[in-house]
Amino acid sequence: MIPRTHLCLVSGQPNSNLTPLLDRAFKPQQVILLVSPDMRQRAAWLQQTIGPT
């Protein structure tokens, strides 16, 4: 079963969010970024990286 949504808890460690998205078998339809105020810049970088494909 392929998940429809991937929830990313944005932190200082982006690998845990990026690794599943690089797996073609996992490819979710939607990604939701859960961001604390101090992680906004990292969330912006992550969003640019994963952007629409």
Order of alpha helices (4+ residues) and beta strands (2+ residues): beta-alpha-beta-alpha
